[in-house]
């Protein structure tokens, strides 16, 4: 990573740039806090192109047809640690900028902008963990090196995705001001409650560490403002203490000045500061024959080839991958044909999951590829009447693309009618590419028998029971002024399949040795009116390291083993450690989007659940203390 000083300040994993520290997100480093900047500042020279046509088509539908490709984050070929600062390898990475820009000295309490000259930047590309700002003119410094300044822990944001520094001057001066006096931050009392945190202006009433709104010091002229407690920055008092949003995007270094929404104070490191909006797709083979599929698998390398001599060059460089066994002429003929059809967008009218369901639902006819291999198993032992034969997914590749982000509320919380929701942008102009990552793994695909799910859905007691969840979803949307209260509820079938997926994932995590956060779900449950009838779930591992390829999860797909896992999941789900509170949970009063579900029994880690732990209910799977007649497994 680099800031305005062209210095490496730290490192993160590529997957973190999708889920935790993507564009517009804050990274709290040991001595700095930085924001990942927009796409126009990225250098893609060392960023590998990822080929996945279905995902690219979905991204274009979201962001526009100008998007040309998917890129991995730029990664150096070798570790730059220990290399001289002049080495270009230190410039390979993701650009970041200092944010929040306001820093404070922990000794004298001086509070100032990083660009004001009060604090000086010190750092070296060879030792990124030592990059810092220091206060050379600290009034309380006696001997030794100057104290390192630390980022202020307070920020403001709005629901439109804007983020800004806390308005320190306006806050302490109770409104717009022309005062340029030095601001100071200090603490009182034994705790760090906001009522014990104060900011003051040196031009105010004789600032000292004992001053506050109740006991001001002697009037020394200047702006005459007393210190102000940070308690005014939160709650109802913040409406009058904070200005309106100025429309700032620090990751784009821009401000529209036209937002005007209410600002909310938050702490640096808050989980509500950044929520990614991603799109994911599984790589399904599309080649009509083995050569076409081999070219498709290696398209990221072969897509730019223009002559047969370039094919020969790639062969000498051992870069042909799965196409190596074919002649140069055969490969070039296949590449030319693929290039001619490259402008034809794949059909995604049925969504990204439609073709995936077709491939999994007919495993014997599904084509195999470098990153896709499935085999037909047997139904789980003891559950032949409920499930179709299990599909063993020996190889799978998942590609994820980042298309935007939100603040304060997640994309699911802001979900509206189609075309009504906009996310914070990744770049100043319409992007021509978006960051993406790919992971490989293994899994098991479990399909419910259609007649079993249809019979369960048709039961009147099921509709009466889940009516509360529908009502809660409508109230949840109305509370956020979202149109069409019925939008967002995906149907009774989804609640059943989704809850079953979570219960089974907990058992698999205990049995197979993978961590709970490394096991993920992909739910296939059709909503009312969908053209394809789906009821199944893919439970898989997808990790950039070797953990996703150990084979432990596929082994659990064997009939006896999987049957035992399902039996254990059903038995453990009957009683929760939080019962009877969990079983008796009514979603309507608090407008929650789950019923009998909590962290003790059903909730999954954030990285594992596809829907943010929403629309879950144990009572649809097993009888609970509260409801005993709406379960599939009664």
C-alpha positions in Angstrom: 0.0 0.0 0.0 1.1 3.6 -0.5 0.0 7.0 0.7 0.9 10.5 -0.6 4.5 9.9 0.5 4.9 6.8 -1.7 5.6 4.6 1.3 4.4 1.1 2.1 2.4 1.3 5.3 1.2 -2.3 5.7 -0.2 -5.4 4.1 -3.6 -7.2 3.9 -4.7 -10.4 2.1 -6.4 -10.2 -1.3 -9.6 -11.6 0.2 -9.7 -8.9 2.8 -9.8 -6.3 0.1 -13.2 -7.8 -0.8 -14.8 -8.4 2.5 -13.1 -6.2 5.2 -10.9 -3.6 3.7 -12.2 -2.8 0.2 -12.4 0.5 -1.6 -13.7 3.2 0.8 -12.9 1.1 3.9 -10.7 2.2 6.7 -7.6 0.1 7.7 -6.5 0.7 11.3 -2.7 0.1 11.2 -0.5 0.0 14.3 0.4 3.7 14.0 -1.8 5.0 11.2 -5.3 4.8 9.9 -5.8 4.8 6.2 -8.6 4.6 3.6 -8.4 2.5 0.5 -8.6 4.8 -2.5 -10.7 4.6 -5.6 -10.1 2.7 -8.8 -8.6 5.6 -10.8 -5.6 5.6 -8.5 -4.9 1.8 -8.8 -2.1 0.6 -11.0 -3.2 -2.7 -12.7 0.1 -3.5 -14.2 0.7 -6.2 -11.7 -3.0 -7.1 -11.3 -4.0 -10.4 -13.0 -7.2 -10.5 -15.1 -9.8 -13.0 -13.8 -12.0 -14.6 -16.5 -15.6 -15.4 -15.6 -18.1 -14.3 -18.2 -21.3 -14.9 -16.2 -20.0 -12.8 -13.3 -18.8 -10.0 -15.7 -22.3 -9.9 -17.3 -23.8 -9.5 -13.8 -21.4 -6.7 -13.0 -22.2 -5.0 -16.2 -25.9 -5.2 -15.4 -25.2 -3.5 -12.1 -22.6 -0.9 -13.1 -23.0 -0.5 -16.9 -21.6 -2.0 -20.1 -18.4 0.0 -19.9 -17.0 -2.5 -17.4 -14.5 -4.5 -19.5 -12.8 -6.9 -17.1 -12.3 -8.2 -13.5 -8.9 -7.7 -11.9 -7.2 -9.3 -8.9 -5.5 -6.7 -6.6 -2.0 -5.9 -7.7 0.4 -8.3 -5.9 4.3 -8.3 -6.1 5.9 -11.5 -7.3 8.1 -11.6 -4.2 8.3 -10.3 -0.7 9.6 -6.7 -0.7 10.8 -6.9 2.9 14.5 -5.9 3.2 14.8 -4.5 -0.3 16.2 -1.0 -0.7 13.7 1.8 -0.7 14.5 2.7 -4.3 13.3 -0.8 -5.5 10.1 -0.4 -7.6 8.6 -3.4 -5.8 7.7 -1.1 -3.0 5.3 0.8 -5.3 3.3 -2.3 -6.1 0.1 -2.5 -4.1 -3.2 -0.7 -3.4 -3.2 3.1 -2.9 -4.4 4.4 0.4 -4.6 7.9 1.9 -4.4 9.0 5.5 -7.8 9.1 7.2 -9.0 10.3 9.5 -6.8 13.3 8.7 -7.1 14.7 12.2 -4.5 13.5 14.6 -3.8 14.2 18.2 -0.7 14.2 20.4 -1.1 11.8 23.3 1.1 14.0 25.6 0.0 17.6 25.1 -3.4 16.8 23.6 -2.8 18.9 20.4 -5.5 18.2 17.8 -4.8 19.1 14.2 -5.1 18.1 10.5 -2.3 15.9 9.2 -1.8 18.4 6.3 -1.5 21.5 8.6 2.2 20.9 9.3 1.7 20.4 13.0 2.6 16.7 12.7 5.5 15.5 10.5 5.4 12.1 8.7 8.2 9.6 9.4 8.5 6.3 7.7 10.4 3.9 5.5 9.2 1.5 2.8 11.5 -1.1 4.3 9.8 -1.0 7.7 6.1 -0.3 7.0 5.1 -0.9 10.6 7.2 2.1 11.7 5.3 4.6 9.5 3.9 7.3 11.7 3.3 11.0 12.3 5.2 12.7 15.1 4.7 15.9 17.1 8.1 17.6 17.0 6.9 20.8 18.9 5.1 19.0 21.7 5.0 21.4 24.7 5.2 18.5 27.2 8.2 16.8 25.6 11.2 17.0 27.9 13.7 14.5 26.5 13.7 11.6 24.1 12.1 11.3 20.6 9.0 13.3 19.7 5.8 11.5 20.6 3.9 9.7 17.8 0.6 11.3 16.9 -2.4 8.9 16.9 -5.6 9.1 14.7 -8.6 10.6 16.3 -11.1 8.0 17.1 -14.2 9.9 16.1 -15.7 10.1 12.5 -19.1 11.1 11.0 -21.0 9.4 8.2 -24.4 9.5 6.5 -26.7 6.8 5.0 -25.7 7.9 1.5 -22.2 6.4 2.0 -20.4 9.7 2.7 -17.6 9.7 5.3 -16.0 12.8 6.9 -13.6 13.8 9.6 -15.3 14.8 12.8 -16.1 18.5 12.6 -13.8 19.4 15.6 -13.7 23.2 15.1 -17.5 23.5 14.4 -18.2 21.2 17.4 -16.2 23.1 20.0 -17.2 26.5 18.7 -20.9 25.5 18.6 -21.1 26.3 14.8 -19.2 27.8 11.9 -16.1 29.8 13.0 -13.1 31.7 11.8 -11.1 30.9 14.9 -7.7 29.2 14.1 -6.7 28.5 17.6 -5.0 25.2 18.5 -7.5 22.5 19.5 -6.8 20.1 22.3 -8.3 16.8 23.3 -8.3 15.6 26.9 -9.8 13.1 29.3 -11.3 13.4 32.8 -12.3 10.7 35.2 -11.3 7.1 35.5 -13.3 5.8 32.5 -13.4 6.6 28.8 -17.1 7.3 28.6 -17.9 10.1 26.2 -19.0 12.3 29.1 -15.4 12.2 30.3 -13.9 13.2 26.9 -13.5 16.9 26.0 -12.2 19.1 23.2 -11.1 22.7 23.8 -9.7 25.6 21.9 -6.6 27.4 23.2 -8.2 30.7 22.3 -11.1 29.9 24.6 -11.5 30.4 28.4 -8.0 29.7 29.6 -8.0 26.0 28.8 -6.6 23.5 31.3 -7.1 19.8 31.9 -9.5 20.7 34.8 -11.8 22.9 32.7 -15.2 21.8 31.5 -18.6 23.3 30.8 -19.3 23.6 34.5 -16.0 25.0 35.8 -14.5 27.2 33.0 -11.1 28.8 33.5 -10.4 32.5 33.5 -11.5 34.4 30.4 -8.4 35.1 28.3 -10.1 36.7 25.3 -10.0 35.0 21.9 -13.0 33.0 20.8 -14.2 32.7 24.4 -15.5 29.1 23.9 -15.5 26.7 26.8 -14.4 23.0 26.3 -17.2 20.7 25.1 -17.9 17.1 26.0 -18.1 14.5 23.3 -21.3 13.3 24.9 -23.0 16.0 22.7 -21.8 14.2 19.5 -24.1 11.2 20.1 -27.8 10.6 20.6 -30.4 13.3 20.3 -28.0 16.1 21.1 -26.0 15.3 18.0 -28.8 16.6 15.7 -28.0 20.2 16.9 -24.3 19.7 17.6 -23.3 18.3 14.2 -23.6 20.1 10.8 -25.3 18.5 7.8 -23.4 16.1 5.5 -21.0 17.8 3.0 -21.1 14.9 0.6 -17.5 13.8 1.1 -15.9 10.6 -0.3 -12.3 10.5 1.2 -11.5 7.5 -1.0 -12.2 9.6 -4.1 -10.7 12.8 -2.6 -13.9 14.6 -3.6 -16.9 16.4 -2.0 -20.1 17.1 -3.8 -21.3 19.5 -1.1 -24.9 18.7 -2.0 -25.9 15.8 0.4 -27.4 17.5 3.4 -28.4 14.3 5.2 -28.1 14.0 8.9 -24.6 12.9 10.1 -24.0 10.1 12.6 -21.0 10.0 14.8 -19.1 6.7 15.0 -15.8 5.4 16.4 -12.8 4.5 14.2 -13.0 0.7 13.7 -16.8 0.6 13.9 -18.2 -2.4 12.0 -20.9 0.0 10.5 -18.3 2.2 8.7 -18.2 -0.1 5.6 -20.4 -2.8 4.2 -19.4 -4.4 0.9 -21.8 -5.0 -2.0 -20.4 -8.1 -3.8 -21.6 -10.4 -6.5 -20.4 -14.0 -6.6 -20.6 -16.8 -9.2 -19.4 -20.4 -9.5 -17.5 -21.3 -12.5 -19.6 -23.7 -14.6 -18.0 -25.3 -17.7 -19.4 -24.0 -20.9 -17.2 -25.5 -23.6 -18.8 -27.8 -26.2 -15.7 -30.0 -26.3 -12.5 -30.6 -24.3 -10.4 -28.1 -26.3 -13.0 -25.3 -25.9 -13.2 -26.0 -22.2 -9.4 -26.0 -21.8 -9.3 -22.6 -23.6 -12.1 -21.3 -21.4 -10.2 -22.4 -18.3 -7.0 -20.6 -19.4 -8.7 -17.6 -21.0 -7.1 -15.1 -18.6 -3.8 -16.0 -20.2 -5.0 -16.7 -23.8 -7.5 -13.8 -24.3 -4.9 -11.4 -25.5 -3.2 -13.7 -28.0 -3.3 -12.4 -31.6 -1.2 -14.8 -33.6 -0.2 -18.4 -33.7 3.4 -17.4 -33.0 2.3 -16.0 -29.6 0.8 -19.4 -28.8 4.2 -20.9 -29.5 5.8 -18.3 -27.3 3.5 -19.2 -24.4 4.3 -22.9 -24.9 8.0 -22.1 -24.5 7.2 -20.2 -21.3 5.1 -23.1 -20.1 2.0 -20.9 -19.9 -0.6 -23.0 -21.8 -1.9 -24.9 -18.9 -4.7 -27.3 -19.7 -4.3 -26.7 -23.5 -0.7 -27.9 -23.6 -1.6 -31.3 -25.2 -3.0 -29.6 -28.3 -1.0 -28.3 -31.3 -0.4 -24.5 -31.7 -2.7 -24.4 -34.7 -5.5 -26.1 -32.8 -5.2 -23.8 -29.9 -5.0 -20.7 -32.1 -8.1 -21.8 -34.0 -10.0 -22.2 -30.7 -8.8 -18.8 -29.4 -9.9 -17.1 -32.6 -13.3 -18.6 -32.4 -13.6 -17.7 -28.7 -12.6 -14.1 -29.5 -15.2 -13.7 -32.2 -17.9 -14.7 -29.7 -16.4 -12.7 -26.9 -18.8 -9.8 -27.4 -21.9 -12.1 -26.9 -23.1 -11.6 -23.3 -24.1 -14.8 -21.5 -27.7 -15.2 -20.6 -28.3 -14.4 -17.0 -32.0 -13.7 -17.1 -32.5 -16.6 -14.7 -29.9 -15.1 -12.4 -26.5 -16.5 -11.7 -27.8 -19.5 -9.8 -30.0 -20.9 -12.6 -27.1 -22.5 -14.6 -25.5 -23.6 -11.4 -28.6 -25.4 -10.3 -28.9 -27.1 -13.7 -25.3 -28.4 -13.5 -25.8 -29.7 -9.9 -29.2 -31.1 -10.6 -27.9 -33.3 -13.4 -24.4 -34.3 -12.2 -24.1 -37.2 -14.7 -24.5 -34.8 -17.7 -22.5 -31.9 -16.2 -19.3 -31.2 -18.0 -16.0 -31.3 -16.1 -13.3 -28.7 -16.2 -10.1 -27.7 -14.4 -12.2 -25.9 -11.7 -15.4 -28.0 -11.8 -15.8 -31.7 -11.1 -19.0 -33.3 -9.6 -20.0 -36.9 -8.9 -23.4 -38.4 -8.1 -23.6 -40.0 -4.6 -26.5 -41.5 -2.7 -29.2 -40.0 -0.5 -28.2 -39.5 3.1 -28.7 -42.7 5.0 -32.1 -42.8 6.7 -33.4 -39.8 4.7 -34.1 -41.4 1.3 -37.7 -40.1 1.4 -36.6 -36.5 2.0 -33.5 -35.9 -0.1 -32.5 -36.8 -3.6 -29.0 -38.3 -4.2 -26.2 -36.1 -2.8 -23.9 -34.5 -5.3 -20.2 -34.6 -4.4 -18.5 -31.5 -5.5 -14.8 -32.4 -5.7 -13.6 -29.2 -7.3 -15.3 -25.8 -7.4 -14.2 -22.3 -8.2 -15.9 -19.2 -6.8 -15.3 -15.7 -8.2 -16.4 -12.6 -6.2 -16.5 -9.0 -7.5 -16.9 -5.8 -5.5 -19.4 -3.4 -7.1 -20.0 -0.8 -4.3 -20.4 -0.3 -0.6 -22.6 1.3 2.0 -22.2 2.9 5.4 -24.2 2.8 8.6 -26.6 0.1 7.1 -25.7 -3.0 5.1 -26.9 -3.4 1.5 -29.5 -5.9 2.7 -30.8 -3.2 5.1 -31.1 -0.7 2.3 -32.6 -3.2 -0.2 -35.3 -1.5 -2.2 -37.3 -2.0 -5.3 -35.2 -2.7 -8.4 -33.3 0.3 -9.7 -34.0 2.4 -6.6 -30.8 1.7 -4.6 -27.4 3.2 -5.4 -24.2 2.3 -3.6 -21.3 4.5 -2.8 -19.1 4.5 -6.0 -15.8 2.8 -6.5 -14.4 5.5 -8.7 -15.1 9.1 -9.7 -16.1 8.1 -13.2 -17.9 4.9 -14.4 -15.4 2.1 -13.8 -14.0 0.1 -16.7 -13.0 -2.7 -14.3 -13.7 -3.9 -10.8 -11.6 -5.7 -8.2 -12.3 -9.4 -7.9 -10.9 -12.5 -6.2 -11.2 -16.2 -6.9 -11.1 -19.1 -4.4 -11.2 -22.8 -5.0 -12.6 -25.5 -2.8 -14.9 -28.5 -2.4 -18.3 -29.2 -1.1 -21.5 -31.2 -1.0 -24.8 -30.4 -2.7 -27.9 -31.5 -1.0 -31.3 -31.5 -2.8 -34.7 -31.8 -1.2 -37.3 -33.9 -3.0 -39.7 -31.4 -4.7 -42.8 -33.3 -3.6 -41.7 -33.2 0.0 -41.1 -29.4 0.0 -44.3 -28.8 -1.9 -46.3 -30.8 0.6 -44.7 -28.9 3.5 -45.3 -25.5 1.9 -49.0 -26.3 1.3 -49.7 -27.0 5.0 -51.9 -24.3 6.4 -50.1 -24.4 9.8 -46.8 -23.5 8.0 -48.3 -20.4 6.4 -50.0 -19.3 9.7 -46.7 -19.7 11.6 -44.5 -17.9 9.1 -47.0 -15.1 8.6 -45.3 -13.4 11.6 -42.0 -13.3 9.7 -43.7 -11.8 6.7 -45.4 -9.2 8.9 -42.1 -8.4 10.6 -40.4 -8.0 7.2 -43.0 -5.5 6.1 -42.8 -3.5 9.3 -39.0 -3.6 9.0 -39.2 -2.0 5.6 -41.8 0.6 6.6 -39.6 1.7 9.5 -36.9 2.5 7.0 -39.3 4.2 4.5 -38.7 1.6 1.9 -41.3 1.0 -0.8 -43.3 -2.2 -1.3 -43.4 -4.0 2.1 -43.6 -7.4 0.5 -40.1 -7.1 -1.1 -37.3 -8.9 0.7 -39.3 -11.9 2.0 -38.0 -14.8 -0.2 -40.8 -17.3 0.7 -41.4 -20.1 3.1 -39.2 -22.5 1.1 -36.2 -20.2 1.5 -36.6 -20.1 5.3 -36.7 -23.9 5.4 -33.6 -24.5 3.2 -31.7 -21.6 4.7 -32.2 -22.8 8.3 -31.4 -26.4 7.5 -28.2 -25.2 5.8 -27.1 -23.4 9.0 -27.9 -26.3 11.3 -26.0 -28.7 9.1 -23.0 -26.3 8.7 -22.6 -26.3 12.5 -22.4 -30.1 12.6 -20.0 -30.3 9.6 -17.6 -27.7 11.2 -17.4 -29.9 14.3 -16.8 -33.1 12.3 -14.5 -32.2 9.4 -12.0 -30.0 11.1 -12.6 -26.8 9.1 -13.2 -23.6 11.0 -16.8 -22.5 11.1 -15.9 -19.3 9.1 -14.3 -21.3 6.3 -17.5 -23.3 5.5 -19.9 -21.4 3.4 -23.4 -21.8 1.9 -25.0 -21.1 -1.4 -28.8 -21.5 -1.0 -30.9 -22.5 -4.0 -34.5 -21.9 -3.1 -37.0 -20.6 -5.6 -39.4 -17.9 -4.6 -43.1 -17.9 -5.6 -43.4 -17.3 -9.4 -39.8 -18.2 -10.2 -39.5 -20.2 -13.5 -37.1 -22.8 -12.0 -38.2 -24.9 -9.1 -35.2 -25.1 -6.7 -34.8 -26.5 -3.2 -31.2 -27.3 -2.2 -28.1 -26.0 -0.7 -24.4 -26.2 -1.6 -22.2 -26.3 1.5 -18.6 -25.8 0.5 -15.2 -24.5 1.5 -13.7 -21.7 -0.6 -10.4 -20.4 0.6 -7.3 -19.0 -1.2 -5.0 -21.4 0.6 -4.8 -25.2 0.7 -7.5 -25.5 3.4 -10.2 -25.5 0.7 -8.7 -28.6 -1.0 -8.2 -31.2 1.7 -11.1 -33.3 0.7 -12.5 -33.6 4.2 -15.9 -32.0 3.3 -16.5 -34.3 0.3 -15.8 -37.3 2.5 -18.7 -36.3 4.7 -21.0 -36.6 1.7 -20.9 -40.3 2.0 -24.4 -41.7 2.8 -23.8 -43.0 6.3 -21.7 -40.1 7.3 -24.0 -37.4 6.0 -27.1 -39.2 7.4 -25.5 -39.2 10.8 -24.6 -35.5 10.4 -28.2 -34.6 9.5 -29.6 -36.7 12.4 -27.3 -34.9 14.8 -28.2 -31.5 13.4 -31.9 -32.3 13.8 -31.4 -33.6 17.4 -29.3 -30.6 18.5 -31.7 -28.1 17.0 -34.7 -29.3 19.0 -33.4 -27.5 22.1 -31.3 -24.3 22.2 -29.2 -23.2 25.1 -31.2 -20.0 25.1 -34.6 -21.7 25.2 -37.3 -20.9 26.0 -36.4 -17.4 25.0 -35.1 -18.4 21.6 -38.1 -20.7 20.8 -40.6 -18.0 22.0 -39.0 -15.2 20.0 -41.7 -13.1 18.2 -40.2 -11.0 15.4 -43.1 -8.6 15.1 -42.6 -6.3 18.1 -38.9 -5.7 17.4 -39.2 -6.0 13.6 -36.4 -8.6 13.5 -35.9 -10.8 10.5 -35.7 -14.2 12.2 -37.9 -16.2 14.5 -36.5 -19.2 16.6 -32.8 -18.6 15.9 -29.9 -17.1 17.8 -26.1 -17.3 18.1 -26.4 -20.3 20.4 -28.2 -22.5 17.9 -28.5 -21.3 14.3 -26.6 -18.1 13.5 -23.4 -18.6 11.4 -20.3 -16.5 11.1 -20.6 -13.4 8.8 -18.4 -14.9 6.1 -20.4 -18.2 6.1 -24.0 -16.9 5.7 -25.2 -15.7 2.3 -28.0 -13.6 3.8 -26.6 -12.0 6.9 -28.4 -14.4 9.3 -31.8 -13.3 8.2 -34.9 -15.3 7.5 -34.1 -18.2 9.9 -36.4 -20.3 12.0 -35.7 -23.6 13.7 -39.4 -24.3 13.9 -39.5 -24.9 10.2 -37.0 -27.8 10.5 -37.7 -29.4 13.9 -40.4 -29.0 16.6 -39.4 -26.5 19.3 -40.8 -25.7 22.7 -43.1 -23.1 21.3 -44.1 -24.6 17.9 -44.4 -28.3 17.3 -46.5 -28.7 14.1 -44.7 -26.6 11.4 -41.5 -28.6 11.1 -40.5 -30.6 8.1 -38.7 -33.2 10.3 -41.5 -33.9 12.8 
